[in-house]
């Protein structure tokens, strides 16, 4: 079976090799099915880009073949066949990089999906394994500097006597992981973080918080958690891990440092980034600026009439101190997504009288069920036992273009609806408005489209179903001196109001830091133009502005959950390294901007 | 081939199974060759013990079968055959533990070597992989404690309101690795360390120090170094790794804490360990006390006449501050082992005028050659590529009983002598006295027998050969006001004298901490009775007192290089855990004491 499948893939690759060697884009495109997808990360396009159908594929090849000079397409390991689809892992090269990817052929031997990704730049490979540094330089010479002396010198000089090539604003998991990749690639980088310690962005959140994604999904690059690491790590434990990770990966991490502003000089292609460190203003002059402030950088605070008149505490969920402060208090939480649920549960556990105000329908996915049905195949102990490494899982996931992803997800969430019917019935009976996404494609698609609209249930849904957390539905009309009034006239008395009202697009951070002009120029960040709530069309095919060139030269956005930060930081780091090394990086299909935020 | 080899091993295991099931020790012993070895770690003997020949094997089985109740001997993976020896990995069980091991059969189908090791206690398995903790407790309940609160409570209470089961004196790599294993096994443990930070025992050494063993040999338990880690890690980098390891493994690490004394109460089976922490005396009451102060805990300071009259600096190598203090000074280093060479090189690099005094012959092994010829098969990038994991390498190494190890090592060092002939010739020409061990068995055997007598050459030998480091040979007659005088009357002027004169047996630390009586009762630590220099007979078969029960109940010694600390900490931790859980641990063949230090 493997042998037939291998032959099928090998024959197709041979035809692709031949067409590309002839610079015959049309012939290459005809190897694809009429409905087909070529998803490319960096290797051909120096972009993250999905070409849909033969025409787009041919156009991309017309534009890139001359510089990419792809060659040496080979099957890696054994291919397999199931339900008429033959699939396999591939390797290939371009003029400047080595690539790996994944190919699916339909029953007619035409490509349905092709993923091509760059994993290293020729001549600029990471030093690892057999090419790792020696550490000690054997042989002896006078005046040698030790590792510690070199490290201390770098720490003293970088940002002062010599400039980093790259500055990352935001030292959470995203900035740290990208920083580690850049360190391994030898790109001088400073990470700017306002908190005193790496990991504080987790530590500072409400005290009962644990990761909602399981451990197999959450590894950082290069240094996986040991195998006793809990399935859902508590926030402070993740904080400690990030702190030690930053240290052992030897990142130039400027903690307790605030970025005041940034300005780009088009002529010199250089940023001036003003930061305050140790009470002094420091001007950094990097060529590349990465905003890794997180999807939760810019709180979305609704303008509810009467907010100023409220006599109790009112704060956005990002400022919520934890429930232990509010035992016995009446707390109203406005919102019904992850943070709202977590905060309600935490308040209830601490003996507050809690009311949730749900303004629109919410997707509830029980954590256990999500792990079983949605993640288990790729990210679980079973997957590990089946030989699906973290990297392989990331690549399998990436091999599914965003256009077809929702259709593949619908059956998963139909099964979830069935399995947890009892909970869903009881939630609806309690008045909770449920959805499974506009096209029933569930949680991950909602996350990709809008980064919100769901709760991964680790227990709070039960409290809502049984009334321990009170539920009101409707829009907020206004806030009074003593509580919240809904559009239907219901008044909910409150000592404390928590606005769990989410976050704005990350380019809002560019507006604050650089200026509104640049924020508008790069436009909305996240979402892929699915034409669903909070993700207006037109169709983009990839997440807007994430991990790829933007309309603002030298400005990049990095972030996402731990899985995305881990996987996509690889492509972002290669793009930055290539620019530092003056490798030509002709960007194909730079994203147009349709929405300013 | 594998299939024949598999049959051979399976047949032998079936016979062993049958004999043991019949409690027929004699029949079992006859499955072994007349010259044969059964090395057992914990599973049968609750000891580290090698039985040599049928008689000793039968005696051990007579004493242990009833309690051990071994069963389910099976071949793991494929066996192999080469040069008449058939070998394979095995698994088995006893009444209390699960075991793994290795078997070699000779051409007659008789066992030549058998290794049996316990890897987990039934009912007390480490929570890892599919049994890892959940982290968050799903579902909600009021008054829940977070991970951080539990951790802070444990830190506040352990050693004060409740007592640790185990106290480890010494928080270097050994104490830390053992602490991590005990943490995973749920044995409440405090590690007492005099330095302020984990890793300081490395940081405090002379600044040019790098590990002499390569990275593949040096992993800590559970959390391997990432694959960019240098081959020979600089001391401060290892220091940082140990610091973060201590933190993420959540060890109860009492830094800046000095152990003043310890006393054992035979009646209660409890230690009273007096430590000074934060300026206050704290009395710890553990059941088990582990000395992990390192083989380099008790400096061996020779009593050279005139030492007090010397007008310059004189210090033991363990107190050497690094060469940068001594530019332009005349320094005499007494000794010619690892530390002596490293310190001479460091001094020379810093512009000192250095003379080494060699008092007896020394084994020089070039690091590169050692890696190629001696370690490469088990600990190298190539070994990793061949599927030899760190654990597998440790087990292969352990499968060779100490009686036969020297014979297997002789050809390795003969090849080394050939390969590096040029260096050795030039060293001899410079007057350096060379050896390769008394039986030419080389470095590792010297290490096991006496822990000294060699230098892993990372460059200093070249400086001695070319005269950059001056060399004098002979005994030290006395120290004058201005230098060192040798027995032949040579006087060497010195501003500084470094006594690189090694360390005493680790029971010297027991003498300091507990009393001389206990030190004498447990006797010499390290060495195996090879009847060579510094390792007097009779033959012991295993290292004296290391990682196994001693004549002093509740007192254990832990240490060795990173490889040994990693591997043997597993057996020590199981012995401690079993005692905590009141699992019967009948010790077979408790070591007799022949030497007091």
Interface residues (C-beta under 8 A of the other chain):
Chain A: X126 X127 X128 X129 X130 X132 X133 X134 X135 X136 X138 X139 X140 X141 X142 X143 X144 X146 X147 X148 X149 X151 X184 X207 X208 X210 X211 X215 X222 X223 X226 X227 X228 X229 X230 X231 X232 X233 X234 X236 X237 X240 X241 X243 X244 X245 X247 X248 X249 X345 X348 X349 X350 X351 X367 X368 X381 X384 X458 X459 X460 X462 X463
Chain B: X126 X127 X128 X129 X130 X132 X133 X134 X135 X136 X138 X139 X140 X141 X142 X143 X144 X146 X147 X148 X149 X151 X184 X207 X208 X210 X211 X215 X222 X223 X226 X227 X228 X229 X230 X231 X232 X233 X234 X236 X237 X240 X241 X243 X244 X245 X247 X248 X249 X345 X348 X349 X350 X351 X367 X368 X381 X384 X458 X459 X460 X462 X463
